[in-house]
């Protein structure tokens, strides 16, 4: 969705306007006094703009006092819940970032809130060894801003064999180092039985992936070392502000040590049907032909609870709907699927469902946080092979997060959903090959005694740690939650919230999100922080790249390629299925040929 598509409110106060020129203001915010406006502004400044130990500590202290002492001061028409907690859950899921990559530097020993513990990079010495024997420490990205915001570039390996190398440092058999993931052989770089992850193979795997992409050309030190890099809080003002001023989970793990589809499937179905690849041997058809396993959406529907999946207008179709086609196809052309314009309308009018899931834009003009995906070009410039890459910028993801947060913060309905009764969870599907230092724990397989799945994986260990931030009126600023969480935690939360039966053994024992509720009195939304996203340069991919568009030949990222692949697997001709959509132009043709009108019925 473009900025022009978002609703605006001419009567928005100065505090709302200061959030971001691009942020939607779908409904007037509760009246804000000058004292509260200054206090909210001071919160943001203390936490981020001023920076340093004193600043972050001040931010946490101010947030605490707001929440506990005078947070009920100016609710306007809003009434708090009869009991602390939330009635509506909104989840925004990004793509392919590890916890350390986005939030590893969130706190230092000097800025950590009193009494809290945080498993971040500033609390130890973490490194990987490069192929030449150098020690490559975890570090903050440095350099030109536009370049940094697209790191790591090129995209790391994210498939199951690559993740095995990243976690265990193993390449088995050795010939796998020269092959693409779908060509690799058993045991697919898997470790020996009982071996613990050492998190020491990220640099090794990045070199392997780089050399394959560049046809045997090794990366420079600068190129190879970037896989150990991550963003400082100042680089990501929206995520950092929300993580510091509400709650951050520092032990939230992906469900599967592999790709997007497997983890997104687990997030709502508590299973990936035994698959550890987006495509693999069965092609995209395998997801469409999978056993009709119920999702939490089906459970909610049977219990009479409301739910809706919001997708981006520009890409026309929902990944969630396609991925769970065997059980969700009957809902595609209903109000259960809607565009982001409808989300902002629902937030403004207080009509958010019991559970809402937001998909970012994954095909072109990314705002999903996915690192740039490149493809080798035949041309050579100054002796170097040229890799053409789609434009991908974490600032676009930050802008989306800010828009969604602002819509909830300013939601002031007195009869339905509003800022006081809605929980926002920001998380990611999987780490996408980016570095994290925390070893993933073992896991309960979805079904006890089930046969191993694709590539011999038994689903007995979790994927890599991913960012997870919770925003709630009943959450104290500076909250750090250390308990083990994983993608089954969302299902477990909805089960507890609405009296639903677990889907299987994986979600049955998962911890829930209810630990974010640690205040007895809610924080007045007018005192919530007002993040200011970084400047986002215009993206030449902002409009759908029709066949004549200058950027029609840019390569699709794996989730974009997969999304179009699912569409073609369901509706495409034999030739279209054989010639997988690989570029923006291919995606445009397929989406507009088969996707228009397939999903959604806008609510009145």
N, C-alpha and C positions, 0 to 999 in steps of 0.2 A: 504494500500500500504506500502510496506517495503521501507527502505531507498534505497535499491538497485534498486528499480523501478523508482526512481526519476531521472530526467535529471540533469546532472552536467555540469559545464563549467570550464575547466582548466584555462581559462584566467581570471577568476574572481579576482578582486583586493582584497587587504587585508581587506578592510572594509566589503566586502561581506562575506569573509571567517570568519570574526569575529562574524557574526550574529549567526551562530550555525553550528556545524559540520553536523547536520542533515538537515539543511535548503536547499531547492532546489535553484539552480541558473540557471533557464532555459534560460536566455539570458544575454549577457554581460551588466552590468550596464553602464550608462553614465560615461564618464571619471571623476574621482574624484581627485581633487588636495589634497595635503597633508594638506593644511589649512582646506579644507572642511572635510576631514577625521577626523582631530583632533576635529573640531567643532562638528561633529556628535557624536564622541566618548564622548566628554565632555557633550553633551546633555543627553546621557544615564547615565553617571556617576552622573551628577548633579541631575537627577530626581530620580534615584533608588539606585545606588550602595553606594553613600555617605550617602543618606537618610537625614531625619530630615527636619526641617522647611526651613533652608537656602538652602539646596540642592534642594528641590522641587520647591521653589520659583525661584531659579536660572534656573532650567530646563525650567520653563514656560517662563521666560524672554528671554532666549536664543532662544527658539522656536519661540517666537513672533518676535524677530528681524530678524531671518532667513526668516520667512514668509513675512514680510512686507518690510524690507529694502534691502536685497540682495538675495532674494530667486530665482531670475531669472539669477543668475550669470553664472551658468555652466549647462545649459540644454542639451548641446550637440546637437544632431539632433532633439530633441523634441521641438515642438512648443505648446505654451499654447492655450487654447480655445479662440475663438474670444470674448466670454463672460465668466465671472467666473461661474463655475459649473461643471457638469459631464455629460457624454454621456452614460456610461456603469455602471451598478450596479451589484456588486457581494455580495451575502449574504451567510454567514456561520452561520448555526444555531446549537447550542449545545443543550444539554439535561439537564433539571431538576436542575437548580440553580437559587436561588433568587438573586436579586441585592445585598442585604446586605451580602449574603454568599460569593460572589466573590469581590464586589467593595465597600462594606459598609464603609471600612476604607481607601478608596482611598485618601481622603483629611482630614486634621484636620483644626481647625481654624487658625493655624500657617502656614499651607502650601497651603491654598486655594488661587488661583490666585486673584489678586486685582479686585474688582467689581463683582466677581462671588458669587453665592450661591449654596450650595450643600447639599442635604438632605441625609446626611450620619450618621453613628453611633457615630462619635466623636462630634456631635453637639447637643447631648441631652443624657438623661438617659433612656435606654430601657431595659426592663426585662420581664420575665414571671414568674408566680408562679408555683412551683413544687407541686405535690400532698401532700408532707409533710409540706407545708406552707413556704418553703424556697423561697427567691427571687433569681432567676437565671438571672444575667445580660447578655446582649450581650457582647461577648468577642472574642478575637483572639485565634484561635486554638494554643495549646501548646503541646509539646511532641516530640517523635521520628518523624523525617521527613517522613519516609515511611508510618507511621501510619496516620499522619496528612493529607497527600495527598490523602488518601482514606476516609476522613470524609465527612459527617456523616456515620457511620457504626454501625448498619444496616440502610438500606435505609428507609427514612420516608414514611408515607402514602401520596399518591398523588391523590387519587380518590376524587370525588366531596364531599362525606360525610366527609372525613378526612380534606379537605380544609375548610369546614364549621366549624369544630371544631377548626382548627388552627386560623381562622379569628375571630370567635365569642365566642369561649370557650364553645360552646353548644354540648351536646350529647342528642339527642332527636329522639326516646325514649331512656331511659337509657340503655335498653338492647342492643343497638347498640355497646356499649363499648366492648362487648364480641364477636362480629361478624366480619367476613370479609366483605369488602365493598359490594360485590355482594350479601350478605345475609342481609344487613341492611334494615330497614323498614322506611317508610314515617314518618316524613318529611326529613329523611336523614341528621339529625343534622342541618338543615337549621334554620336560625334565625327567629324571629318574624318579621312581616311586618314593614318595615321602620327602623329596627335596624341597627346601624352603626358598621362596623368592629372595634374591639378593639385590634386586633393582639395579643391577650393574651392567646391563646390556643395551641401554638406550643409545649410547654413542656408537656402539658396535653395529646395532641394527640400522641406525641412521646412515652410517657409511655404506652398508650393504645396499640399502634402498637407493641412496644417491648414485652409487656407481652403476646400478642396474639402469636407472633412469638416464644417466649420462653415458651409457654404453662404455663402461669401464673407466671413465674419468673420475678420479678420487676428488672429494671436496677439499677445499682449502681449510686451514684451521678455523678461520672465521665461519665458513659455511658449515663445517662439521660440528663445531662447538655450540651452535645456536640451539640444538636440541636440548641442551641443559639450561637454557634461558627461560625466563619468566617475566611477568609484568609486575612493576611496583604498584602500590596503592594509588600513587599519583597518576599513573598511566590509565587506570581504570576507575575514575572517580565515582561512577554510578554503583558498580558492584562493590567497591570498597566501602562506600558510604553505607549502603544497605547492610553489608556484612557486619560493619562495626556498630551501627546504630540499631540493629535488631539482632538476629541470631545467625551464626554460621555453624554448620556441621563439619567437623574436621575429620570424620571417619565415615563418610558416605561413599560406598563403593558401587561401581557398575555391577550388573548381574552376571555378565559373561566377559571373559578376557578376549574380546573380539569386537566385531563391527556394529554399526548402527542398527541394522534391522533386528539382530538378535537381542540387543539391549532394549530397544523400543518395544519389541514384542514382550519381553519380560516385564516391562514397566506396567503393562495393563493386563497381561494374561498369565504372568508368573511362569512362563515357559517360552522357549523359542522352537518348540517342536523337535528338539534335538539338533537344530542347525547352529553352526558357528560361523557361517558365511552369509553375506548378503545374497550371493548368487551361487557360486560353487557348482557342483556337478548337476544339481537339479534345476539350475537356472532360476529365474524369478518366479517361474510357474509354481515352484514348490510352496511358496507362501500362499498362493491362491488356491492350491489344491490340498493344503494342510488339513488335518483333522479339525472339525468344527469345535474347537476348544473354547469354552466361555471366557470372556474378559470381565473385568470389573464393571465395564459399561453394561453388559448383559445383566449382571447381578443388580446394579442400580435400577435398571429398567424394570426388572421383575419385582423389585421392592417398591416401585412407584416413586423413585427418586429421580430428580432431573439431572441431565448431563448434556454437555455440548463440547464438540471439538471445533476450535477456531483455526482456520488456515488462511494463508495469504492470498489475496485476490489475484495477484499476478501469476501464480502458478496453477490456479484453477481447481486443483484436486488435493485431497487430504492423504498424507502418507499413512496416518493412523487408520483411516478407513480402508485404504488399499491393503495394508499389511494384515489386517484382521478381516479381510473380505469374507471368509466363510461364515462368520457370525455377525458382521456389521453391515454387509452390503444392503440388507433390507432397510437400513436407516440412512443410506447415502443421500437420497433425494428428499430428506426431511429436515426439520428444524434442528435435529441433533448435530448437523454440520453447518457451519456458518463462517463467513469471512470476518476478518479483523474489524471491518467497519461495524459489524454487528456486535463484536465484543465491546467496543467503546460505547456503543449505544446501550448495551445491557448493563455495563458498569455505571453509566450515567443515570439510568432509569431505575437501578436497583433490581434488575431482573436476571442477575447472574444465576446460573443453575447451582445445584448442590455441589457438582464437580465440573470444572472447566479445564480443558487442556488446550494450550496454545502451541501451535507449530510455527516456527519462524520460516522465513523465505529461504529455500534451499536450492532453487534451480538457477536463477540469475539475480544479480543485484543482491548478493548474500547479506542477510542480517542474522545468520545462525552461528557465528563465531568460527565456522569451519576454516582451518588453514587453507591457503591457496593450493589448489591442485593443478599440477602442470603436466604437459605432454611434450615429448621431444619433437623439435622441428628439425628438418633436414639441413637447414641453413647453418653456416658457421660464421661467426663474427669474431674477429681478432683471435682466431684459433680456438674459440670456445663454442661448443654446441649450444644452440639456443633452445630453451624450454619456454613454451608459451603457457602462461598461467592465467586463470580467472582472477579477477580482482576480488580480494577477500580481506576485510578490514574489521578488527574486533570493535572499532568504534561504532560500526553499524549495529552490531549486537547490543552494545551499551545503549544506543539510542532506543532500540526496541524495548529493552528492560526498563528504561526510564519512562517510556510512554505507558507501558502496562502498569508500572508502579504508580504513576501519577493518576491514571484512571481510577485505580482502587483508592488511593489516598483521598481523592476528591469526590468519591462516591458518597452521596449524602441522603439516600433514600431513607425515609422513616418507616417503611413498610416491608422492604425486602432486603436485598444484599446492600451492604454499605461498608465503610472503612473499619467499623468496629467489629463486624461479624465475619470478616473475610480474611482467610490466610492465603498469602502468596508464597509459593515455593518456586525458587529459581534453581534449576539444576541442569545436568548435562547427561546425554545418553551414554557416552564412553569417552575415554581419554584421547583417542585418536593418535596414539603413538607419542604424545608429548610427555615430558618427564614428570615422575612423581617418586618420592623417596619411601613411601609407606608400603610395606608388603601387603598385598591383598590376603585376607584370611580365607580359611576353608569355608565351605558352604554346604547347606543341606540341598541335595538334589531335589528337583520338583516332585519326583515320584520315586520312592524307595525301591531299590532293586531293579530299576529300569536299565535297559541295555545302553551302552555308550552311544553317543551321537556321532555327528560328522567329525571326521579327523580323529576319532577315538576319544573324544572328550567326554568325561563323566559328569560334568556340571557340579563338581564337588569343590570348586574354589571360585571365589568372586573375581570380578574384573577389577581394573585399576581404580583408585580413588578419584572421584570427580567433585567439582564444586557443588555446594548446596547451601542456599541462603533462604531463611524463612522470615517473612515480614508479617507481623501481627500486632494489633493494638495491645495485646496482652503479653508482649515480649519485652523484657528489660534490655535497654541498650547495652552493648558489650557482652552479650550472651555468647558463649562458646559451648557447644554441645559435643561431648566426646564419645558418647555411646555409639556402637557399631550400627550403621544404617546401610541399607542397600535398596535397590529398586523395588523390592517387595514391601518396603516400608510405606509407600503410598497406598498400596492395596490394603495393607493391614490397618492403616488409618481409616480408610473408607469403610472397611469391614466393622471396625469398632464404632465408628461414628453412626452407622446406619443399621447395625445388627445383621451384617451379611456373613455368610459362611466363607471361610478361606477357599481360595481357588485350588491350592495344593499345599504340600509340605513346606515349600519355600516361603510363601507369604504367611503361613500359619504361625511361624515363630519369629517373625520380624518385629523389631521395635517400631513404634508409631511416632508420628509427628507431634503428639500431644505434649511432649517435653518442652516445646517452645513456649508453652503457657507458663510463665513464672511471675506474673503480676496478678494481683487480686483486683486492681482497678485499671481500666484501660487508659492508654495515652491518647490525649486529644489529637486528632489528625492534623489540626492546625499547627501543632508543635513538631510534627514529624520532619525529618530532614528534607531539604530540597536540593537534590544533587544537580550538578550542572555538567552534562556530558561534554566531552571534548568536541571541538570542531570536526565535522565529518565532511571531507572533500566531496564534491559532486562525483557521482559514479557514472561513467559513460554507459553502464549496463542498466541504468535506472528504468529504462523502458524496455518492454519485451523485444528482444532482438529478432525481428522478422527476417525472412531470408535475405533482404537487401541491407540489413543493418551492418554497420562497420565492425561490430564485435560478434557477429554470428558464428565465427569459427573458434571462439574461446572454448576451452574444454570444460565440461561439467565436472563438478566435484562428485565423489562417490555417492553421497545421499541423493544428489540431483539426478545422477545417472540411474541410480536404483529406482527412484520414484517414477521416472519416465519408463524405465524397464518394466516395472509392474504394470503400468498402463498398457504398454505394447503387448506384454504377455497375455493380458486379458482381452484386448480388442484388436491388436495389430495383425497385419498379414504375415505370412511365413517369411517373406523377405524383410519386413520391418523388424521382426523378432531376431532374425539372423544378423542384420546390420544394426547393432545396438546404438541407440542415440548417444553420441559422444560430445556434441557441441551445443551451444546455445541455440543455434539455428535449428538443429535436429529436435531439440526439446520444444521449441516454439511450434514447429510443424505438428509434432505428436500431440501436444497438449491441446492445441486448437482444433485438431482433427477429431480427437476422441474425448477430450476432457470437459468441453463446454457443456454446462447443464447437468453434469454427472453428479455433482455434490451440492447439497444445500438447498434450503428453502428459507429465505429470510423471514424472521419473525415480524409480525405486524406491530 
